[in-house]
Amino acid sequence: MWIIVFIITELAAGLVQGIAGFGSGPVQMMVYTLHWPLSASAAISVCVSVALNLNMVLTYRRHVRWKEVLLPIVPYMAISSVGISFSLSLNQALMKKIFGAFLILLAAYHLFVKHGESKPFSPAKTLLYVAVSALCDAFFGIGGPLMVLYFLNKTENAAEYLGTVAAFFLINGVYNTIYRAACGILTAAHLPYIGIGIAAILIGVTAAHRLVSRMNDVLLKKTVYIMIGVSGIFNLIA
């Protein structure tokens, strides 16, 4: 029964990620934590998502803005490494609830407050988004919400956004997977689940590619903001 639930979860995760550019983490973690500790769940989620992001990078390779990908990578990796090292010693249940409340407020702001033209990110704002996302990735395997807002600001259409955000999370996912394995969080016992998860999540993202071609940029952004809110609710009640 667990394998069936696991496969369905990965199919849903691939579908959500393929449409919104993020969201596989919240879908996976909602179920993973019923079977594994939080740290192991985060490690498996990120590892499985490496294949998903590779698929998306290959699909949108002509639209990836590599300059925007590489700029925040070094601080993201450095901060996430520190977070992973300390992830087992923190009150993660409390942190998840705080993070969830923050994401709900963030989603509500972007969905219901009328905005003018999107302003460029200042260096300070960029560093804040990178730092918070890297720590959330390290603690919960959910680093997407703030970084997708960053990349929405840096890209001009759905294809650019999806390719660029996937490239960013691909590079960081590979790094974090290796680092978690070195820390003993990800072990050989997890490999069968990772293999099954990769197969299922790729089926989900393949279906999502067909839907994205029918979405305009406004609908895409609303979908992203709604997913941020859903992610917040999950973290608040889980």
N, C-alpha and C positions, 0 to 999 in steps of 0.2 A: 504493500500500500504506500509506503514512504517513497518508493521509486516513482510510482505513478504521480504522486503529488509533486515530487521534485521535477519531473519532466514537464508537467503542466505549468509549474512556476517558471521554468526556463523559457517555455514557449511565450508566455505572457511577458516576461522580461525582455525578450528579443523584440517583440512587437512594440512595446512602449519605448524602448531605447531607439529603435529605428525611426519612430515618428518624431519623438521629442528631442533626440540627441542625448538624453540622459534618462534616468528613471529605472534602469535595470536593477540598480543597487537597492532601492526601497522595496521593489517587488520581491527580490531574492531574500533580503534580510528579514522580511516579514515572516517568511516560512523557514528559512535556515535556522533562525534562533530557537525554533521549536525542537531542533534536533542536535545542534552543536552550540558550544559556548560562543559568545559574541565575537571574540577575537578570531576564532577559527572560521566562523560564518563570514566575517569581513574578508578574510584571506581567500576563501573559496569564491566568494562573489567577485572579487577583483580579478582573480585568475581566470574564471570563466569568461568574464567580460573582455579580457584581452582578445580572444578570438572574435568576439562581436565587433569590437572597435576596429580590428584589422579588416574585417569584412566591409565595414563602412568606409574606411580609408580607401580601400581598393575601389569601391563603388564610386566615391566622390573625389578620386585622386586628382582630377584636373581642376578641382575647385578649392583644394586645401591652401590656406594662406599660411605658409610655413613660418614666415616672420612673426606672425601673431602667436603661433604655436610655441616657438622657441623662447620668446621673451620671458614668460613666467615659469618656465620649466625648472630652472636651477633652484630658485627659492622654494618652489612647491616640493621638490624632492627633498631638500634639506629639512624643511619643516615636517614633512610627513615621516621622515626617518626618525626624528626626535619623538614624534607622537607615537609611532609604532613601538618604539623602545619602552615608552612609559604606559602604553595602553592597558596593560594587565594590572596596573597598580592604582588606577583611578576609579572613582565612583561613576561607572559608565551609565547606570540606570538614570541617575539624576541628570547627567550631561545630555543624554538622549532627549529627555523631556524639555530641557531648556532649549536645545537645538530645534526641537519640533515646534515649540511655541514661536521661536524666531522665524522659522520658515513660513508658518501660517501668516504671520504679520507681513512678511515680505511679499508673499503671493497676493494677499489682499490689497496691499499698496499698489502693486503693478496692475492688478485687474480692475480696481475700482477707483483709483485716484487718476484723474485726467493729467496726462503728461504733455509737455511741449516736446520739442525736438530732443532726441537723445544726445546728451552731452558726452564728450570724450572723457574717458577715465583718467583721473589725475594719477600720478605715481603713488600717492598715499592710498587712494582708494583701490588701486590695483593690488598693492601689497596687502591691504586688509582682506580683500576677497581671496587672494591666493593663500594667505595664512589660515584663514578660517576654513576654506575648502580643504586644504592639505591636512589640517588637524581632524576634520570630520571624516576624511578619507581614512586616516590612520586609525581612528577610534571605532568608526561604524561601517567603513567600506562604502560610504555615501559622500563623495566629494563633488557631485555634480551641480547642485542647485546654484551656488554663487558663481561658479565658473561658467555656467551656461549663460548667465546674465552678462558676464564679461565678454564672452564670444559673440553674443547677440549684438553687443555694442560695436564689435570690431569687424563684423561681416555684413554683407549687403543683401544676401538672398538665402533661401533655404539650403541650396546645395553648398554654398560656401560655409554656412554655419554648421551643417551636419558633418561635412568633411573635416573642417578645422577642429571642432570640438572632439571628434573621434580620434584625430591624430594626437591631440594633446593627451587624452585619456589612454590611448594605446601606449605611448612612451612611458607615462607614469605608471600604468598598470604593469608593464613588464618589470620596471624597476622595483615597484612595491612588492610584486610577487617574489622576486629574487630575495629581497630584503626580509620578507616574512619567513621564507624558507630558511634563510640563514639564522633567523632568530628562533627557529623551531616551532613556529606557529602553524605553518603549512607543512604537512608530513605526507609520506607515501600512502598512508591510509586514506587520504582524501582523493587520490588520483582517480579511482574508478568513478566517483561522483563528478569529478571535474570533466572527465571524458564524456560522460553521458550529458552533462550540462552543456558542454560546448556544442554537441550535435543538435540538441533541442533549441538552444538559443539562436543558432544560425538559421534554423527553419523559421523561427519567429521574426527575425530581422529581415529575412528575404521577403516575407509577406508584407512587412512594413514598407519596404522600398516601393511597392506598387501603390500604396496609399499616399506616400509623400508627394508623388508626382501630381496629385490632384489637389494639394493644399497650397493656398497662397501664403505670403509672408505674415499677414495679420493673423490668420488662423494658426499658423505655426507658433507665433509668439504667445498667443492665448493658451495653446496647448501646453507650452513649456511652463507658463505661470501656474496653470491648474495643477500640473504635475508637481511643482514645488509645494503647493498647498497640500496635496495628497501625501507627499513625502513628510511634511510637517505633522500632519494628523497621525500618520503611522508612528513617527518617533515619539509623539506625545502620549499615545495610548498603549504602545507596545510594552 
